[in-house]
């Protein structure tokens, strides 16, 4: 127990003072937590306190944030040609959360145009975004990052009980997401869980793997929402229900998860927990979790989060919408870090403090959509999330929801792909949420719908599991 306490102090001090963390020490903390669980059945308060980290204390957070930003920006100015230019004339030693807005935001286009100028250490592993919202971005990661991130995640999931020894995770992520897949594999190793990397193969194959016919049934499933929707459809078409599966939790991310879709996943697969997570390749390991009140809580320990007003670029006021902008701190991000990275994701700031089980962690609304997809009608601004939540689960409309929304002459026009739903039904669903729109229903087959309305689930990876004549 004494050695565990010493390791806890060393890791906490490294986080506070911004020193490179000893990866082996973090891994040993994971092992300590697992040993405690095995012996006592639960974790003590002293270990649980590590879950939220030193930045979770509101009284200390601002000073820690300022020091973390100064440390991060100072390193970028020395090592990154891109940021050396961008930070010229900025008082780096006196930088605070209030003066950070003097530095222009970094956008995806910057990473695409000048990738080499972002490198700050020796690259080890290349990963990239899926490219479903535009040209993909390739990011280089260091060996230290690829060892550290899974260790930190493993410690977090053990403390929170998200992954348990003996769990089996089925990973249905695209092989393009190299870093995310490797993280999941390493986390399972450290937690004494097993995993099966299936990828985005034809969804009926993934459903067959869930049945456990090649061994133990998976207890955890991770994938993007549109692919999980295709798995849901495949399972229902084959008459499967919750008794056929052994899932305890499903973790989704990268697209909008509606309450209707989450309920359908529970009903079909029997999973008690549907995790709606936030993460981006460019921002790893910074991420966020959704609470029961549907707030998005973004980890304050590994990065600084801003919400910038869509019109002014200044911090958005309470209850206002804005673009999510994130700065990962050093030493968590070292190889190809970004400063004030504008994600393009729109959220709404909370009007008051959160009142939920994750209240100690700063929060915003769930992702409402991309800034470029907000719909400005003559009467209001309609977000993609509002449309998805209104239409998901409409009788006669298959999962995943295939649709497009545009504005012409100040009026909203919504196109949906369905062979069974009527325009009147879709219009009624939208009106029930206060959304007036002209609706067109296109009776497309699955292949035509995918061409007209592409989603991440369409990035299928073919396997050799099928025989061809």
N, C-alpha and C positions, 0 to 999 in steps of 0.2 A: 504493500500500500504506500509506503514511503517513496519507493521508486516511481510509482504512478503520480504521486503528488509533485515530485520534482519535474517529471516530464510535462505535466500540465502547466506548471509555472514557466518552464522554458519555452514552451510553444506560445503561451499567452504573451510573454515578454517579447518574443520575436514578432508577434503580430502587432503589438503596441509600438515597438520601435522600428518596424519596417525592415528587419533583417531577414535574409533568406532563411526559410524554415528548414530544420533538419527533418528530411522526409522520413528517415528511419524512426525518429522519435514520434512522429504523427502515426506511423504504422503501428508502433508499439502501444500507443494510446488506444487504437482500435482493438488490438489484442487484449489490452487490460479491460476494456469495456465488455468484450465478449466473455472474458473469464469471470468478471463480476456477475454478468447475467446468468452464466451457467451455475455459479455457486449460490447466489442469493435470489435469483429470479427477477431482479429489478436493479436499476442503477441508482446510486445515491445522489443526493442533491449536488454534491461537489462535482460529480462527473456531468450531471445534466446541465450544469451551468456553462459547460463548454459549447453547447449547441448553438447559442446565440452569439457568443464571443464578446470581446470587450467593447465593440462599437455599438452594441445594443443598449447600453446605458445612456439615456438621453442627456444626463448631466455631463457626461464625459465626451459624448459623440462629436460635438463641434470642434473641440481642440484636437481630437484624434483625426478628424477629417482634414483639418487644415494641415496638420503635419504630414499626413499621408499624401495629400495633393502636392505639397511642396517637394516631398521626396520623389514622387512619381514624375512631376514636371521637370525637376532638375536633372533627372537621369535622361529623360527624353531630349532635353536641350543639348546634352553632351553626346548622345549616341545616335540619334535619328536625324539624318539630313533634312527630312520633311519638317520635323518639329523644330529643328534649329532655325530654319527660316521663319516658321510661324510664330515662334516665341521671341524673336528679336525685339528688344525694347520693353519686354515685360519684366516687372519686378518679381522674379521667381522666388526669392527668399521671403517676400512679404505676401505671397499669394494666399488668399483665403477663399472660402466658399462664396463670399460676396463679390470678390474681384475676379473670380474665375470667368465670369461672363465677358470679360475683355478679350478672351482668346476665342477666335472663330471655331465653330464646330467642325468636326471631321466627318466627311460623308463617304458613302460607299464608292463613289466615283474616284475619290482620292486614292483609295486602296487599289482600285483597278488600274489607274493611270500611273502610279508611282510605287509599286509594291516593294521594290528593293530599298527605297528610302525610308521604309518603316522598320527595317530590321535593326535590332539592338543587341543581339547575341547570336551565338552559333545555332543555325537551324538544324532540327533533327527529323521532324515529321511534318509533312504537308497535309492539310485538310482543306475542305472547301464547303461553301454553302451549296444548297441544292440547285439554285438558279431558277426557281419557279417564279420569282418576282422580278426577274431580269438576269443580266449577265452574272454568272457565279463569281464569287471572290475566293481566291486561294490564300490561305493563311499558313505561315510557318510557325511551328511550336518547338521549343527547346526540350532536351531530354529531362531537365529539371521540372519543367511544367508538366510533362506527361507522367512523371512520377508523383509530383506533389498533388495535382488536382484529384486523382482518384483516392489518395489517402485522406484528403480533407473531406471529400464527399462521403467516403466510407465511414469516417468518424461521425459525420452528421446523421447519416441514415441509421446507424446503430443507436445513437443517442435518442433518436426520435422513433425508433421501431419500424421504420419504413421497409427495411430489408432485414431478414432474420437468418441466422444459421439454418441451413437446410432448405431455404427457398430455392426455387428454380426460375430463372428469368428467361423469357423468350424475347429476343431483340429483333424487332421488325423495323429497323432503321435502314435508310439508304446507305450503301457502301461508300457514297461520297462523303458521308459524315464520319470520316475516319476517327477523329478525336473523340466524338461522342460514343462511338461503338467501343473504342479501346477503353474509355473511362468505365463504361458499364461492365466490361469483362473484368477489369482490374478490381473494381469495387466488389463484384461477386467473389473474386478470389480472396480478398482481405476479410470479407464477412463470413466466409465459409459457406457461401451459397454457390449454386451451379448456374450455368447459363448456356443458352443455345442461340447463336447468331444466325438467324434465318434470313434476314434482309427483306427487301421488298419484292419478293417472288409473287407469282400469281396468288391472290388471297385465299383461294380454296386450299392451297398447299399449307399456308400458315394455320388455317383452321384445323387441318388434320394433325399438325404438330401439337396444337393445343390439347387434342384428345389424348395425347400421351401414349400413342400406340408404339412409339419407338423407345419407351422408357417411362420415367416418372412424369406425371402431368405438371406443366408449368404452374407456378403460383403467382407469378408476376408477368406482366406483358407491357412492353413499351413500343410506341410507334407514333407517327403523326396522325392527326384526327381523320383526314380523308382516307388514309389507308386502313385505319381501324374501322371506318365506316364500310369499306369494301369487305373486310373480314366479317363484320356484323351481318351484312347482306348475304354473304356466302353461307354463314352459319344458319341463318333463318331459312334460306332456300333448301337446306339439307335437313331441316327439322330438328336441329340441335337446340338444346336449352341449357339452363344453368347446371342441371345435374350431370351434364356430359363433360363439364370442365371443372378444373380445380383452382381457378383464379381467385386470389385474395385482393389484388389491386391491379389497376391498369393506369399507366402513366402516359399522358398524351402531351404534345407540345408542337409549336410551330404554326398552328392554325387555330381558328376559333372553335371552341367546344361549347355548344349550347346546352342548357339544362335538359332539353328533350333528348339530345343525343346521349348525354351522360346517363340519363334514366334508361335509355334503350340498351346501352352497354351493360348496365347492372342487370336488367331484365334477362338479357340473352346469355351473358357470360357468367353471371352470378358474383361478380367482383363487388365487394363492399365499398372499396375506395376507387374513385376516378380522379386521378391527380391531373390537374390542368397547370402545367409548368411553363415558365418563361425561360428561354435561353437563346443565345445567338453564337454562332461560330466565332464572330469577331470579338465577342465579349467574354468568352470562357475565361475563368470559371464563375463569373458573376451570373447569378440566376435568380429566379423568383418562384414563389409558391402561392397558390390561391387558397384562401381560407373559406370557411363555411359562409361568410357574409359576402363572398365573391369580390374581395379586395385582392389585389396583386401585391404581395409583400416581397420586396427585392432586398437580397442580402446586403446589409450596410458594411460588412466587415471587409469585403474584397473589392468594393468599388463605390464610387460616388454617383448618385442618380439625380438627374434634373428633369423637370418637365417644362419645356419651353413653349411659350405662347406662339400659336401658329402665325400670327400677324407681326408681332414685334420681335420675336426671338428672345425676349426676356422671360424670367421665371413666371410661370402661369400662376394666377391667383387661386384662392380656394374655390373649388367647384368648377374650375375652368378646364377646357381641353387643351392639350398641347402635345408636342412630340417628345417621346422618351429619349433622353440623352444620357449616356453612361461613360464614366471613366474608370476602367479597372486599375487598381492600385498595384504598384510594385511592392512586394516581391511576388505577387501571385501571377502577374503577367510580365514576362521579361523579354521574349524573343521578338514579337511583332505587335507591341502594344499600341493602343489608340487612346487619344485624349479627346474628351467631349464628343464621343461618337454618336452622331444623330442616327438613331435606328430607323426613323421613318414611321415607327409605330406610334399611334395616337392613344393617349389615355386621358382620364379625367382626374384632376387632383381631388382629394377628399376635402370636404367642408367640415373640418373638425378632426379630432383624433379618432383612430379606428377603435371600435368596440367589438373585439372578436378574440379568438383563442391565440392569435398571433399579434396582438396589439403592441408588443414590445418591438416589433420590426416595422420600419416605415412602410407605408402602403400608398398605392394609387388604385384606380379602377382597373378592371381587367382590360386587356388590349381591345380597343374599339375598331381597329383596322389600320391600314396604311394611310398616311397623310394624303397621298395622291388618289386615294379611292373614296375620300369623303364626298358626300353628295349634297351639294348646296342648291336647294330648291328655292322657289320664290318665298316660301314661308319659313323654312328651317334648314338645319343641317342634319342629314340622316347619316348614321354611321353604318359600315358593313355589318357590325355585330348586331345592330337592331334588326336588320333585314334577315340575317341568318337565324336569329332567335325567334323571329316571327314565323319563318317558313319551315324550319327544321321540324320534322314530324308531321307535316301535312299529309293526310291520307292520299295515297296515289303518287307521292313523290319519293323516289328511292334515295337511299343513302349511298354515297355522299351527295349532298345537295349540289346540283349544277345550276348556276344562275349567273346573270350579269345585270347590274343596275347602272343606269345612266340618267343624266338630266338633260332635257331639251325644252327650250322655251319656259324654263323655270319649273318644269313638272317632272316628277320622277317616273321613269319607265323601267320596269323589271321584266326580264326574260328568264324563264325557267325551262328546264328540260324535263319532260314527263310524258309518258304515254297514257296516263290515267287521270291526273289531276285536271281540273277545269280552271279557266281564267277567273271565274266567279269565286271558286274556293280559295284561290291564292289571294285575290283581292280582299276577300273577307278576312283572311288571316292577317294581312298587313293592316287593314283598317282597325282590327281589334287591338293593335299596338299603336294606333294613332298615326299610321303611315298611309297617306293617300298616294296611289300610283296607278298608272296604266300598266296592265299586265298582258304579256304574251306568253302562251304555253307552246313550246316546240316539241312535237312528238318524235323525239330522236331516239335511236337505239343507243346502247352504251358506247359503242365506238364513235358514233357521230357526236354524242354529247361530250366525250372526252376531248375531241378535236375542237369543239366550239367553246367549251368551258374547262380548260386544263387545271388540274390540281396536282399536289405533290404525289398523290397516290399513283399518278400515271407514269412515274419514273420507275417502271417495273424492271426487275432484274431476272432474267430467265435462267433456269437451272437445267440440269441433266436428269431431273427426276422423272421426266416424261419420255416415253419412247415415241419416235417418229418413224413413220413408214418411209 
